[in-house]
Amino acid sequence: MDCSQEEKLYAIRDISELTGVKPVTLRAWQRRYNLIQPQRTEKGHRLFRQQDLDTIREIQGWLSKGVAIGKVKGLLGQEADIDFSQEAQRLEEVGAMLEALSQLNRGKAETILASVLKEYPLDIVIDQLTNPVFEAIDLVKTSLRTLQLGLFQTCLIARLALVIDSENKASSKGKCLLISFEQARDAESWIQAAKLCEQGYHITLIDKVEDVSGLIEHEVVTRYQQIHFFSNKALPMKQVEALTALKTQFPEQVQFSEVIEKVHFAG
């Protein structure tokens, strides 16, 4: 018997769920960089083998080390023991983005974001582009700093909104209500929304919330498979009490971001 006939094949959505890499990114890795070559059905749908899955995970490993996607192909199959300095843990596009922001060039900034969000997994974009850009902007001493920050956040939110809209259409885990306490940096809420979308949830984002006590005993909670509360800093005691009550009411549905969990509910 031909063993190849028994080989399991995965649809692109299955591969996306297994690896966390968006279908649009998988297509870019195939078309532009020739990194993977899935089979095709008679109708043209991609089918991935275990070998393709292994290659995708190897690609993710190199990207996490700071290797640009355009340089990964020559490294596939090699031992992943190359030492990369901390300076390399950022996308090459960081410099171009900072230049675009310094010139208040929205078109260039949007083009860069569109490209990296298509070619890299979201976690790589966050760790190696958005975080370094935010850190660099924070160091700007001139009056342009707030303008650059505002422009970057405007462009980032616009692109993430498109990602979320696309992912919502393919959601498989039900509805998630994302409630954000974030007040200072608007893009943080959208980044969290995009992360949850990648987990398969259809996201409804409510931003800049100051009081969630109105949710206690509210029937709206039962309409969602998950209620996710997000903040990057400690919350006032009144809100912690409200979250505690909600978690008691809906222990399976209510989830907290890492900071809320660590600061208020750990142990």
C-alpha positions in Angstrom: 0.0 0.0 0.0 1.2 3.5 -0.9 1.8 5.3 2.4 1.5 8.7 0.8 -2.1 7.9 0.2 -2.6 7.9 4.0 -0.8 11.1 4.6 -3.0 13.6 6.4 -3.7 16.8 4.5 -4.7 20.2 6.1 -6.8 23.0 4.7 -5.3 26.5 5.0 -7.6 27.4 7.9 -6.5 24.3 9.7 -2.9 25.2 9.3 -3.7 28.8 10.4 -5.3 27.5 13.6 -2.4 25.1 14.3 0.4 27.7 13.8 -1.3 31.1 14.4 -0.2 32.3 11.0 -2.9 34.1 9.0 -4.0 32.6 5.7 -3.0 35.8 3.9 0.5 35.4 5.4 0.7 31.8 4.3 -0.2 32.8 0.8 2.5 35.5 0.8 5.1 33.0 2.0 4.2 30.8 -1.0 3.7 33.4 -3.7 6.3 35.9 -2.9 9.0 33.9 -1.1 8.5 30.4 -2.4 8.9 29.1 1.2 6.1 26.5 1.1 4.5 24.6 -1.8 1.1 23.1 -0.8 -0.8 20.8 -3.0 -4.0 21.9 -4.7 -7.4 20.4 -5.1 -9.2 20.3 -8.4 -10.9 23.5 -7.4 -7.6 25.2 -6.5 -7.8 25.0 -2.7 -4.5 24.6 -0.9 -3.8 21.4 1.0 -0.8 21.2 3.3 1.2 18.1 4.4 3.0 17.5 7.7 6.2 18.5 5.9 4.6 21.9 5.1 3.5 22.3 8.7 7.1 21.5 9.9 8.5 24.1 7.5 6.0 26.8 8.7 7.1 26.2 12.3 10.7 26.4 11.2 10.0 29.7 9.5 8.4 31.0 12.7 11.5 30.0 14.6 13.8 32.0 12.3 11.4 35.0 12.4 11.4 35.0 16.2 15.2 35.3 16.1 14.9 38.5 14.1 15.6 37.1 10.6 13.8 39.0 7.8 11.3 37.0 5.9 13.2 37.6 2.7 16.3 35.9 4.2 14.6 32.8 5.7 14.7 30.6 2.6 18.5 30.2 2.7 18.3 29.1 6.3 15.7 26.4 6.1 17.1 23.0 7.0 20.1 24.5 8.9 20.7 24.2 12.6 18.9 27.0 14.4 21.9 27.8 16.6 23.0 31.1 14.9 23.5 33.8 17.6 21.6 36.9 16.8 22.2 40.1 18.8 19.4 41.9 20.6 19.7 44.6 18.0 18.6 42.1 15.3 15.3 41.5 17.1 13.5 44.1 15.1 12.2 44.2 11.6 14.2 46.0 8.9 11.1 48.1 8.3 11.5 49.9 11.7 13.9 52.4 10.3 11.7 53.1 7.3 8.7 53.5 9.6 10.5 56.0 11.9 11.6 58.0 8.8 8.1 58.1 7.5 6.8 59.3 10.9 9.5 61.9 11.2 8.2 63.3 7.8 4.6 62.8 8.9 4.2 60.7 5.7 1.0 58.8 6.3 1.0 57.1 2.9 4.4 55.6 3.5 3.6 54.5 7.1 0.4 52.8 5.9 2.3 51.0 3.1 4.9 49.7 5.5 2.2 48.4 7.9 0.1 46.8 5.2 3.2 44.9 4.0 4.4 43.7 7.4 1.0 42.6 8.5 0.6 40.6 5.4 4.1 39.0 5.5 4.6 38.4 9.2 2.6 36.8 12.0 1.0 39.3 14.3 3.2 38.5 17.3 6.3 39.2 15.2 4.9 42.5 14.0 4.1 43.5 17.6 7.5 42.4 19.1 9.7 43.5 16.3 8.0 46.5 14.7 5.3 48.2 16.8 7.0 47.9 20.2 10.4 49.2 18.9 8.6 52.1 17.1 6.7 53.1 20.2 10.0 52.9 22.2 11.8 55.1 19.6 8.9 57.6 19.6 9.0 57.9 23.4 12.7 59.0 23.0 11.9 61.9 20.6 12.6 65.1 22.5 11.1 67.6 20.0 7.5 68.8 19.8 7.0 66.3 16.9 6.8 63.4 19.3 3.0 63.6 19.9 2.4 64.2 16.2 4.5 61.1 15.3 2.7 59.0 18.0 -0.7 60.1 16.8 0.1 59.3 13.2 1.5 55.9 14.0 -1.5 55.0 16.2 -3.9 56.3 13.5 -2.2 54.2 10.8 -1.9 51.1 13.0 -5.5 51.1 14.2 -6.7 51.5 10.6 -4.7 48.5 9.4 -5.7 46.4 12.5 -9.3 47.2 11.9 -9.1 45.7 8.5 -7.4 42.6 9.9 -10.0 42.2 12.6 -12.9 42.7 10.1 -11.4 40.0 7.9 -10.7 37.6 10.8 -14.2 38.2 12.2 -15.7 36.8 9.0 -13.9 33.5 9.5 -14.3 33.2 13.3 -15.0 29.7 14.6 -15.1 30.0 18.4 -18.1 32.3 18.8 -18.4 35.9 20.0 -16.0 37.7 22.3 -16.7 41.1 24.0 -13.4 42.9 24.5 -13.7 45.7 27.1 -10.6 47.9 27.4 -9.7 50.2 30.2 -6.8 51.6 28.2 -6.9 55.4 28.2 -3.4 56.5 27.1 -2.4 54.5 24.0 -5.4 53.7 21.8 -3.6 51.2 19.6 -3.1 48.8 22.6 -6.8 47.9 22.6 -6.8 47.1 18.9 -3.6 45.0 19.2 -5.4 43.0 21.9 -8.5 42.7 19.6 -6.3 41.4 16.8 -4.7 38.8 19.1 -8.1 37.5 20.2 -9.3 37.4 16.5 -6.3 35.1 15.7 -7.6 32.7 18.4 -10.8 32.3 16.4 -13.2 34.7 18.2 -15.5 37.2 16.6 -14.5 40.4 18.4 -16.6 43.4 19.6 -14.3 46.0 21.1 -15.5 48.6 23.6 -12.6 51.0 24.2 -11.8 53.6 26.9 -14.2 52.1 29.5 -14.0 53.6 33.0 -16.7 51.6 34.8 -17.9 48.0 34.2 -20.2 47.6 37.2 -23.2 48.0 34.8 -22.4 44.5 33.4 -23.2 42.9 36.7 -26.5 41.0 36.3 -26.8 42.3 32.7 -28.2 39.8 30.3 -25.8 41.0 27.5 -23.0 38.9 29.1 -24.9 35.7 28.2 -24.7 36.6 24.5 -21.0 36.1 24.3 -18.8 33.0 24.6 -16.1 35.1 26.2 -15.9 38.5 27.9 -12.3 39.7 28.0 -11.2 42.6 30.1 -8.0 44.4 29.1 -5.6 46.8 30.8 -1.9 47.4 30.9 -1.9 48.9 34.3 -3.5 48.4 37.8 -7.2 49.2 38.1 -9.1 51.2 40.7 -10.5 49.1 43.5 -14.1 49.8 42.4 -13.4 48.1 39.1 -11.5 45.2 40.6 -14.6 44.6 42.8 -16.8 44.7 39.7 -14.5 42.3 37.9 -14.5 39.9 40.9 -18.3 39.9 40.9 -18.4 39.2 37.2 -15.9 36.4 37.4 -17.9 34.8 40.2 -21.1 35.1 38.1 -19.6 33.9 34.9 -16.4 31.9 35.7 -16.1 30.3 32.3 -16.8 33.4 30.2 -14.9 36.1 32.0 -11.2 36.4 31.1 -8.5 39.0 32.0 -5.5 40.3 30.3 -2.1 39.4 31.7 -1.6 42.6 33.7 -5.1 42.4 35.3 -4.6 38.7 36.1 -1.1 39.2 37.6 -1.8 42.4 39.6 -5.3 41.7 40.9 -6.1 38.0 40.7 -2.8 36.0 40.9 -2.8 33.5 43.8 
